[in-house]
């Protein structure tokens, strides 16, 4: 399924010659594991999500992977992926709520806000005695936004222990390597210092992803919010896109699309 999602990503971005393939490819394994294994959710979408696990995509520019996984999980027809970034489509470049797309609970075009939303949703579930978990995904470069750290402090102080936040650590952002643009130091040490329970995994190893998400769920309810340090390769699965910020937000040409799809076909059986 992760291989199929990667094919969806490059096709979608190529078709409209716009979008963000790099981070989307890197997070394919995580989102597939989340929606097809870890999370209790219902494609018959209810915006309130009572009694369900919730997911919030904070780094909304990786919408191609989010849309592909939602479609493959049954939230809307797979055929709709072909409308990505087109006029009047529900699949805009950054997820929006006014389009009423099933599976999307917040607009996430502005970076740095998802941690606050996830913490608030998780606290709401605790106040309502709802046993559902709240999952969220954030970029490492996104943590340069100060609002994140207020929310991280808030979640620990209020013991929001039904929150599982994952940080995509690929070391790249739109202008270059994160350590050159604004060095974040040890993200793990920062979350630990703020009072979170921290786990770590290779986000492009499906077995590790499934195992770590399972451990994160087991750690819930023990007094601390949970954070997963997820190490990924930007552009994972396409050799000429891997490990460089240059594929953060550009589309492949016709020839590059053919090369990418050929590589993914070769690795279809890996998972």
C-alpha positions in Angstrom: 0.0 0.0 0.0 2.9 2.4 0.7 4.3 1.8 -2.7 0.8 2.5 -4.2 0.6 5.7 -2.3 4.0 6.8 -3.5 2.8 6.2 -7.1 -0.3 8.3 -6.4 1.9 11.1 -5.0 4.2 11.5 -8.1 1.2 11.2 -10.5 -0.8 13.9 -8.7 2.0 16.4 -8.5 3.1 15.7 -12.1 -0.5 16.1 -13.4 -0.9 19.7 -12.2 2.8 20.5 -12.2 2.6 21.8 -8.7 2.9 20.4 -5.2 5.3 18.9 -2.6 6.5 15.4 -3.5 9.6 15.2 -1.2 8.1 15.2 2.2 5.0 13.3 1.0 7.2 10.4 -0.3 9.1 10.4 3.0 5.9 10.1 5.1 4.1 7.5 3.1 5.1 4.5 5.3 3.9 6.3 8.5 0.5 7.4 7.2 -0.2 4.0 5.7 0.7 2.3 9.0 -1.4 4.8 10.9 -4.6 4.5 8.8 -4.4 0.9 7.9 -3.2 -0.5 11.2 -2.8 1.8 14.2 -5.7 4.1 14.3 -9.4 3.5 15.2 -11.3 5.5 12.6 -14.3 5.5 10.4 -14.4 6.5 6.7 -18.1 7.4 7.3 -16.7 10.7 8.4 -18.0 12.6 11.4 -16.3 15.9 12.0 -16.6 15.6 15.8 -14.9 12.2 15.9 -16.5 11.1 19.1 -15.4 7.6 20.1 -12.7 7.6 17.3 -9.0 8.3 17.1 -8.2 11.6 15.4 -5.4 12.6 13.1 -4.2 16.2 12.4 -1.7 17.0 9.7 0.2 20.0 10.8 2.6 20.3 7.9 -0.2 20.6 5.4 2.0 21.1 2.4 2.4 17.3 2.2 -1.2 17.0 1.3 -0.6 14.6 -1.6 0.3 11.7 0.8 -2.6 12.6 3.0 -5.1 12.7 0.2 -3.8 9.4 -1.2 -4.1 7.6 2.1 -7.6 9.0 2.8 -8.8 7.8 -0.6 -7.1 4.4 -0.3 -8.7 4.0 3.1 -12.2 4.7 1.7 -12.9 8.3 2.7 -13.6 9.4 -0.9 -13.2 7.8 -4.4 -9.6 7.1 -5.6 -10.6 8.7 -8.9 -10.8 12.1 -7.2 -7.1 12.1 -6.8 -6.8 13.2 -10.4 -8.4 16.6 -9.5 -5.5 17.5 -7.2 -4.9 21.3 -7.2 -7.4 21.9 -10.0 -10.0 24.7 -9.9 -13.1 23.7 -7.9 -11.4 20.6 -6.6 -11.8 19.5 -2.9 -8.1 18.5 -3.1 -6.4 21.8 -2.8 -2.6 22.3 -2.3 -3.1 22.6 1.5 -6.0 20.9 3.2 -9.0 23.1 3.9 -12.3 22.6 5.8 -14.6 24.7 3.6 -14.2 22.1 0.9 -15.8 19.5 3.2 -13.4 16.8 2.3 -14.0 13.7 4.5 -11.0 13.1 6.8 -9.9 16.7 7.0 -10.7 18.4 10.3 -8.4 21.5 10.1 -7.0 23.8 7.5 -3.2 23.4 7.7 -1.6 25.7 5.3 0.1 27.8 8.0 2.8 25.9 9.7 3.2 25.7 13.5 -0.5 25.5 14.5 -1.2 21.7 14.5 0.4 21.0 17.9 -2.0 23.5 19.5 -5.0 21.9 17.7 -4.0 18.4 18.6 -3.5 19.3 22.2 -6.9 20.9 22.4 -8.6 18.0 20.7 -6.9 15.5 23.0 -7.8 17.6 26.1 -11.4 17.7 24.9 -11.5 13.9 24.7 -10.2 13.6 28.2 -12.7 16.1 29.6 -15.5 14.1 27.8 -14.3 10.7 29.0 -13.7 9.7 25.4 -11.0 7.0 25.2 -9.9 7.9 21.7 -6.4 8.9 20.9 -5.2 12.0 19.0 -2.3 11.6 16.5 -0.5 14.4 14.8 2.3 14.9 12.3 4.7 17.8 12.2 7.8 18.7 10.1 11.2 19.2 11.8 11.6 22.6 10.1 8.1 23.5 11.3 9.4 23.4 14.9 11.2 26.6 14.2 7.8 28.2 14.8 7.5 29.3 18.4 3.8 28.4 18.8 4.8 24.8 18.8 6.8 25.1 22.1 3.9 26.8 23.9 1.7 23.9 23.0 4.3 21.4 23.9 4.7 22.9 27.3 0.9 23.1 27.7 0.4 19.4 26.8 3.0 18.3 29.4 1.7 20.6 32.1 -1.9 19.4 31.7 -0.8 15.7 31.4 -2.5 15.3 28.0 -1.4 11.6 27.8 -3.8 10.7 24.9 -1.8 12.7 22.5 0.8 11.1 20.2 2.7 13.6 18.1 5.2 12.5 15.4 8.0 14.7 14.1 9.2 14.0 10.6 12.9 14.5 10.9 14.3 14.5 7.3 16.7 17.4 7.9 15.3 19.4 4.9 13.1 22.4 4.4 12.3 24.6 1.5 15.4 26.8 1.7 17.9 24.1 2.5 19.0 21.8 5.3 17.3 22.6 8.6 20.6 22.8 10.5 21.7 25.6 8.1 18.4 27.5 8.0 17.8 27.4 11.8 19.6 24.6 13.7 17.1 22.8 16.0 19.8 21.0 18.0 18.5 17.8 19.6 14.7 17.6 19.1 14.6 14.5 21.3 16.3 16.3 24.2 14.0 19.3 23.9 10.8 17.2 24.1 12.2 15.2 27.0 13.1 18.4 28.8 9.5 19.6 28.3 8.2 16.5 30.0 7.1 14.3 27.1 7.6 10.5 26.7 9.8 10.2 23.7 10.2 7.3 21.2 12.3 7.0 18.1 12.1 5.1 14.8 13.2 4.8 11.2 10.1 6.2 9.5 10.9 4.4 6.2 11.1 0.9 7.8 7.5 -0.4 7.9 8.1 -3.0 10.6 9.7 -0.3 12.8 6.8 2.1 12.1 4.1 -0.4 13.0 6.0 -1.5 16.1 6.7 2.0 17.4 3.1 3.2 16.9 2.0 0.1 18.9 4.4 1.1 21.7 3.2 4.7 21.6 -0.4 3.5 22.1 0.7 1.4 25.0 2.4 4.5 26.6 -0.8 6.5 26.4 -2.7 7.1 29.7 0.4 7.2 31.8 0.6 10.9 32.6 2.7 12.2 29.7 2.1 13.2 26.1 4.0 11.0 23.7 6.3 12.1 20.9 7.8 9.9 18.2 11.1 11.1 16.6 10.6 9.8 13.0 13.7 9.8 10.9 12.8 9.8 7.2 14.5 10.4 3.8 12.9 13.3 1.8 11.8 11.8 -1.5 12.0 8.2 -0.3 11.5 5.7 -3.1 12.7 7.9 -6.0 16.5 7.9 -6.1 16.9 11.3 -7.8 14.6 12.9 -5.2 16.1 11.4 -2.1 17.8 13.5 0.6 17.7 16.9 -1.0 15.6 20.0 -0.3 15.4 20.7 -4.0 12.4 18.3 -4.3 10.5 19.9 -1.4 8.1 21.7 -3.7 8.7 21.0 -7.4 7.0 18.7 -9.8 8.6 16.0 -12.0 8.7 16.3 -15.8 7.2 13.6 -18.0 10.6 11.8 -18.2 11.1 12.0 -14.5 7.6 10.7 -13.8 8.3 7.6 -15.9 11.7 7.1 -14.1 10.0 7.4 -10.7 7.1 5.0 -11.5 9.6 2.5 -12.9 11.5 2.5 -9.6 8.3 2.1 -7.6 7.1 -0.8 -9.8 10.4 -2.6 -9.0 9.9 -2.2 -5.3 6.2 -3.0 -5.1 6.8 -6.3 -3.3 9.0 -4.8 -0.6 6.2 -4.4 1.9 
